[in-house]
Amino acid sequence: MTGDIMAKMEQGKYSVKISVLLALKQVYRVESFDVFFGGLTLQ
C-alpha cells in the first residue's frame, strides 16, 4: 500500500479494495476486522 492510496482514502477519493483492508489489518496488527472497525457507526 502506497502513501498515495492512504492519502486518497483519507480524502474519501478511494474505494477500498479487499486487499487494502487485509493490508491495513496487518499494518495495525489486529486479530479481526471486528477489532479494526470496533466503535464505528454509520451516519
PyMOL CGO cylinders between C-alpha atoms (Angstrom):
from pymol import cmd
from pymol.cgo import CYLINDER

trace = [
    CYLINDER, 0.00, 0.00, 0.00, 1.40, 3.35, -1.01, 0.3, 1, 1, 1, 1, 1, 1,
    CYLINDER, 1.40, 3.35, -1.01, 1.22, 6.74, 0.64, 0.3, 1, 1, 1, 1, 1, 1,
    CYLINDER, 1.22, 6.74, 0.64, -0.84, 7.92, -2.33, 0.3, 1, 1, 1, 1, 1, 1,
    CYLINDER, -0.84, 7.92, -2.33, -3.51, 5.31, -1.61, 0.3, 1, 1, 1, 1, 1, 1,
    CYLINDER, -3.51, 5.31, -1.61, -3.56, 6.27, 2.08, 0.3, 1, 1, 1, 1, 1, 1,
    CYLINDER, -3.56, 6.27, 2.08, -3.97, 9.96, 1.18, 0.3, 1, 1, 1, 1, 1, 1,
    CYLINDER, -3.97, 9.96, 1.18, -6.83, 9.22, -1.22, 0.3, 1, 1, 1, 1, 1, 1,
    CYLINDER, -6.83, 9.22, -1.22, -8.57, 7.07, 1.41, 0.3, 1, 1, 1, 1, 1, 1,
    CYLINDER, -8.57, 7.07, 1.41, -8.32, 9.90, 3.95, 0.3, 1, 1, 1, 1, 1, 1,
    CYLINDER, -8.32, 9.90, 3.95, -9.83, 12.31, 1.40, 0.3, 1, 1, 1, 1, 1, 1,
    CYLINDER, -9.83, 12.31, 1.40, -12.68, 9.91, 0.56, 0.3, 1, 1, 1, 1, 1, 1,
    CYLINDER, -12.68, 9.91, 0.56, -11.46, 9.59, -3.04, 0.3, 1, 1, 1, 1, 1, 1,
    CYLINDER, -11.46, 9.59, -3.04, -10.61, 5.90, -3.00, 0.3, 1, 1, 1, 1, 1, 1,
    CYLINDER, -10.61, 5.90, -3.00, -12.87, 2.85, -2.91, 0.3, 1, 1, 1, 1, 1, 1,
    CYLINDER, -12.87, 2.85, -2.91, -11.13, 0.46, -0.57, 0.3, 1, 1, 1, 1, 1, 1,
    CYLINDER, -11.13, 0.46, -0.57, -10.28, -2.93, -2.07, 0.3, 1, 1, 1, 1, 1, 1,
    CYLINDER, -10.28, -2.93, -2.07, -10.31, -6.11, 0.00, 0.3, 1, 1, 1, 1, 1, 1,
    CYLINDER, -10.31, -6.11, 0.00, -6.54, -6.44, -0.45, 0.3, 1, 1, 1, 1, 1, 1,
    CYLINDER, -6.54, -6.44, -0.45, -6.10, -2.97, 1.09, 0.3, 1, 1, 1, 1, 1, 1,
    CYLINDER, -6.10, -2.97, 1.09, -8.29, -3.91, 4.05, 0.3, 1, 1, 1, 1, 1, 1,
    CYLINDER, -8.29, -3.91, 4.05, -6.18, -7.01, 4.59, 0.3, 1, 1, 1, 1, 1, 1,
    CYLINDER, -6.18, -7.01, 4.59, -3.00, -4.93, 4.39, 0.3, 1, 1, 1, 1, 1, 1,
    CYLINDER, -3.00, -4.93, 4.39, -4.36, -2.43, 6.94, 0.3, 1, 1, 1, 1, 1, 1,
    CYLINDER, -4.36, -2.43, 6.94, -5.27, -5.30, 9.24, 0.3, 1, 1, 1, 1, 1, 1,
    CYLINDER, -5.27, -5.30, 9.24, -1.64, -6.44, 9.09, 0.3, 1, 1, 1, 1, 1, 1,
    CYLINDER, -1.64, -6.44, 9.09, -0.22, -2.91, 9.45, 0.3, 1, 1, 1, 1, 1, 1,
    CYLINDER, -0.22, -2.91, 9.45, -2.25, -2.25, 12.59, 0.3, 1, 1, 1, 1, 1, 1,
    CYLINDER, -2.25, -2.25, 12.59, -1.70, -5.81, 13.86, 0.3, 1, 1, 1, 1, 1, 1,
    CYLINDER, -1.70, -5.81, 13.86, -5.31, -6.50, 14.82, 0.3, 1, 1, 1, 1, 1, 1,
    CYLINDER, -5.31, -6.50, 14.82, -6.65, -10.01, 15.13, 0.3, 1, 1, 1, 1, 1, 1,
    CYLINDER, -6.65, -10.01, 15.13, -10.02, -9.42, 13.48, 0.3, 1, 1, 1, 1, 1, 1,
    CYLINDER, -10.02, -9.42, 13.48, -11.98, -6.92, 11.48, 0.3, 1, 1, 1, 1, 1, 1,
    CYLINDER, -11.98, -6.92, 11.48, -14.35, -6.64, 14.46, 0.3, 1, 1, 1, 1, 1, 1,
    CYLINDER, -14.35, -6.64, 14.46, -11.44, -5.10, 16.37, 0.3, 1, 1, 1, 1, 1, 1,
    CYLINDER, -11.44, -5.10, 16.37, -10.34, -3.00, 13.39, 0.3, 1, 1, 1, 1, 1, 1,
    CYLINDER, -10.34, -3.00, 13.39, -13.80, -1.49, 12.86, 0.3, 1, 1, 1, 1, 1, 1,
    CYLINDER, -13.80, -1.49, 12.86, -14.86, -1.53, 16.52, 0.3, 1, 1, 1, 1, 1, 1,
    CYLINDER, -14.86, -1.53, 16.52, -16.74, 1.58, 17.58, 0.3, 1, 1, 1, 1, 1, 1,
    CYLINDER, -16.74, 1.58, 17.58, -17.54, 2.81, 14.08, 0.3, 1, 1, 1, 1, 1, 1,
    CYLINDER, -17.54, 2.81, 14.08, -21.10, 3.75, 13.18, 0.3, 1, 1, 1, 1, 1, 1,
    CYLINDER, -21.10, 3.75, 13.18, -22.86, 4.86, 10.02, 0.3, 1, 1, 1, 1, 1, 1,
    CYLINDER, -22.86, 4.86, 10.02, -24.12, 8.42, 9.99, 0.3, 1, 1, 1, 1, 1, 1,
]
cmd.load_cgo(trace, "trace")
